[in-house]
């Protein structure tokens, strides 16, 4: 079986950059043992104010892990934000002096 299709929603600050978000989430999901690696990971982002309303669809071999997956993704967003404060993401942003 190819696992069960699951979707999680998360709000992500736009300043992280769409490409960073997409690549970061995909990488993070593929690290998780219950994610079906060969299956599609779809990430849909809709700009809403300073955030992207982000919908992530993936296939999981464990139906009970969807909440945990959402938690991991949200923690990942926090990590990215913390990194961003240390060294701003994107060439356009000047480091704060």
Secondary structure, 3 states (H helix, E strand, C coil): CCCEEEEEEEEEEHHHCHHHHHHHHHHHHHHCCCECCCCCCEEEEEEECCEEEEEEEEEECCHHHHHHHHHHHHHHHHHHHHHHHHCCCCCCCCCCC
